[in-house]
Amino acid sequence: MTTTRPNGSLYTSIQNNIATLKFGHPASNSFPTELLDRLTKELDQLSVNKDVKVIVLKSEGERAFCAGASFDELVAISNLAEGKAFFSGFANVINAMRRCSKLIIGRVQGKAVGGGVGLIAACDYAMATVDAAVKLSELTIGIGPFVIAPAVERKIGVAGLAELTLAGHEWRNAYWAKDKGLYAKVFDTTAALDTEVDLLAEKLASYNVEALTEMKEVLWKDTAHWDDLLIHRAEVSGRLVLSEATKKALAKFKDRK
């Protein structure tokens, strides 16, 4: 199924029990709210699809994997309800990935910022190219990666989260991310990445589906409270984005764009 709209594209193909889920947006594969909502619904549908045993999550193009949430929507937030709804977008996607009964392989071909890092962290297994640097720059504009922090911390630990967040003005390269556990493998080329992603997906799709489902539950143990936690974090971010300090920081950032 393909859905292409001004707010981005979402494409799902299913072959040999492997669902390939591809998202895209002209602004470095960033996510407006509508695209996040569609991704959440698609993940929920794939979770109960008996023809699917494993999911490959990827983005369009050869450059950025994901630039996070839509900046244009961020600067347009005018009240707490809008702020909470905006930040709940990634909360809902991460929770959909967490509760999905199918293992999710992340295919990361380029840089990831903010919510894009959260997407990678919420994958059960992620592989990347050397170009897949990561950055959490939310503090630099007066907010923080509060919604995605549980997923990121789960993968790279508190120390890794602190380094990535407190030095959010700096990129961390793909090998740093691999050493921390965000990526399982790093490849020199996209072709090599795709070969390995395909091999792993095919191998997993050949296994007992009940065993795969049980393994998914094991990997995500003790996270059921995230349904409430991530929405609470979205409200925190929604409140901070309305502060004068954040408005000034966003205005400066917008002027530089």
C-alpha positions in Angstrom: 0.0 0.0 0.0 1.3 3.5 -0.9 0.0 6.8 0.4 1.7 9.9 -0.9 0.5 13.3 0.3 1.9 16.8 0.9 2.6 15.7 4.4 4.8 12.9 3.4 4.7 9.4 2.0 4.2 6.0 3.6 4.7 2.7 1.7 4.3 -0.8 2.8 5.1 -3.9 0.8 4.8 -7.5 2.0 6.8 -10.4 0.4 7.8 -13.7 1.9 6.4 -12.8 5.3 8.6 -9.6 5.4 6.9 -6.2 5.6 9.0 -3.3 4.3 7.7 -0.1 5.7 9.2 3.0 4.1 8.5 6.6 5.1 9.5 9.8 3.4 9.2 13.6 3.4 11.0 16.3 1.3 12.3 18.0 4.5 15.0 15.3 5.2 12.4 12.7 6.0 11.0 14.7 8.9 7.6 13.8 10.4 4.6 16.1 10.4 1.9 15.0 12.8 -0.3 13.4 10.1 2.6 11.1 8.9 3.3 10.1 12.5 -0.4 9.2 12.9 -0.3 7.1 9.7 2.8 5.3 10.8 1.3 4.4 14.1 -1.8 3.0 12.5 0.2 1.0 10.0 2.4 -0.5 12.7 -0.7 -1.5 14.6 -2.1 -3.2 11.4 1.1 -5.0 10.7 1.1 -6.3 14.3 -2.0 -8.4 13.6 -1.3 -9.3 10.0 -0.8 -13.0 9.9 1.1 -12.7 6.6 3.9 -10.8 8.4 6.6 -12.2 10.6 9.2 -9.4 10.5 9.2 -5.7 9.7 11.9 -3.6 8.0 11.7 0.1 8.8 13.4 2.4 6.3 13.3 5.9 4.9 13.4 7.3 1.4 16.5 8.6 -0.4 20.2 8.2 0.3 20.9 11.0 2.7 19.1 11.7 5.9 17.3 8.8 7.7 15.1 11.1 9.7 15.2 14.8 10.8 12.7 14.3 13.6 9.4 16.1 14.0 8.3 18.9 11.7 10.0 22.2 12.5 7.2 24.2 10.9 4.6 22.5 13.1 6.8 23.0 16.2 7.1 26.8 15.8 3.4 27.0 15.2 2.4 25.6 18.6 0.3 28.2 20.5 -1.1 26.4 23.5 -0.6 23.4 25.8 -3.1 21.2 24.0 -1.4 21.7 20.7 2.0 21.1 22.3 0.9 17.9 23.9 -0.7 16.6 20.7 2.4 17.5 18.7 4.9 15.7 21.0 2.5 12.8 21.4 3.1 11.9 17.7 6.5 10.2 18.4 5.2 8.9 21.7 2.5 7.0 19.8 4.9 5.7 17.2 7.4 4.4 19.8 4.6 2.8 21.8 3.3 1.2 18.5 6.8 -0.2 17.8 7.1 -1.4 21.4 3.7 -3.3 21.5 4.0 -4.5 17.9 4.1 -8.3 17.9 6.6 -8.4 15.1 10.3 -7.8 15.4 11.4 -4.6 13.7 14.7 -4.2 11.8 15.9 -0.6 11.3 17.7 0.2 8.1 19.5 3.5 8.7 21.2 5.0 5.6 21.9 8.5 6.9 21.8 11.0 9.7 19.2 11.0 12.4 18.2 13.9 14.7 15.8 14.0 17.6 12.8 11.8 17.0 14.7 10.0 14.3 17.1 8.7 17.0 14.0 7.6 18.9 12.8 5.6 16.0 16.1 3.8 15.7 16.2 3.1 19.4 12.7 1.7 19.2 13.7 -0.9 16.6 14.5 -4.3 17.9 17.7 -4.5 15.8 19.2 -1.6 13.7 22.0 -1.6 11.1 23.5 1.5 9.5 26.0 3.0 7.1 29.0 5.1 8.1 27.0 8.2 7.2 24.4 7.5 10.0 25.5 10.0 12.6 23.1 10.9 15.4 22.3 14.0 17.4 19.8 15.0 20.1 19.7 18.8 19.9 16.5 19.5 21.8 18.2 21.3 24.7 19.7 23.8 22.4 16.2 25.1 21.6 14.9 25.1 25.2 13.2 21.7 25.3 14.5 18.2 25.7 14.3 14.7 24.2 11.9 13.7 26.9 9.5 11.6 24.9 12.2 9.5 23.2 14.5 9.4 26.2 13.2 6.0 27.6 13.7 4.3 24.2 17.2 5.8 23.8 18.2 5.1 27.4 17.0 1.5 27.0 19.5 1.1 24.1 22.5 3.1 25.1 22.2 3.6 28.8 22.0 6.7 31.0 25.6 7.7 30.3 25.1 7.5 26.5 21.8 9.4 26.8 23.5 12.1 28.9 26.4 12.4 26.4 24.1 12.6 23.4 21.8 15.1 25.1 24.0 17.4 27.0 26.4 17.8 24.1 23.5 18.1 21.8 25.2 20.6 19.6 27.6 17.9 18.4 27.1 14.9 16.1 28.1 11.5 17.2 29.2 9.2 14.3 27.9 5.8 13.4 30.7 4.0 15.2 30.0 5.8 18.4 26.4 4.7 18.1 27.5 1.1 17.4 29.8 1.1 20.4 26.9 2.3 22.6 24.5 -0.3 21.3 22.2 1.8 19.1 23.4 0.0 15.9 24.3 -3.7 15.7 26.5 -3.3 12.6 27.9 -0.4 10.5 28.7 -0.7 6.8 30.7 1.3 4.3 28.0 1.4 1.7 24.3 1.4 1.4 24.5 -1.6 -0.9 26.3 -3.6 1.8 23.7 -2.4 4.4 20.8 -3.6 2.2 22.4 -7.0 1.6 22.7 -7.6 5.3 19.3 -6.3 6.1 17.7 -8.6 3.5 19.7 -11.6 4.8 18.6 -11.0 8.4 15.0 -10.4 7.5 14.9 -13.6 5.4 16.5 -15.6 8.2 14.1 -14.3 10.9 11.1 -14.8 8.6 12.1 -18.5 8.4 11.8 -19.0 12.1 8.9 -20.1 14.3 6.5 -17.1 14.5 5.5 -18.0 18.0 9.2 -17.9 19.1 9.6 -14.6 17.4 6.6 -13.2 19.3 7.8 -14.5 22.6 11.3 -13.0 21.9 9.7 -9.6 21.2 8.0 -9.7 24.6 11.2 -10.6 26.3 13.1 -7.7 24.6 10.4 -5.2 25.8 9.8 -6.5 29.3 9.0 -3.9 32.0 7.9 -1.2 29.5 4.1 -1.5 29.7 4.0 1.8 31.7 5.3 3.6 28.6 1.8 4.1 27.4 1.3 6.6 30.2 4.9 7.7 30.6 5.5 8.9 27.1 2.3 10.9 26.9 3.2 12.5 30.2 6.6 13.4 28.7 4.8 14.8 25.7 2.9 17.2 28.0 6.1 18.3 29.6 7.6 19.1 26.2 4.4 20.8 25.2 4.6 23.1 28.2 8.3 23.9 27.7 7.8 24.8 24.0 5.5 27.6 25.1 8.2 29.2 27.4 9.7 32.6 26.4 13.2 31.1 26.4 12.2 28.4 23.9 10.3 30.8 21.7 13.4 33.0 21.4 15.6 30.0 20.7 13.2 28.8 18.0 13.0 32.3 16.4 16.8 32.4 16.1 16.9 28.9 14.7 14.1 29.8 12.2 16.0 32.9 11.0 19.1 30.7 10.3 17.1 28.3 8.1 
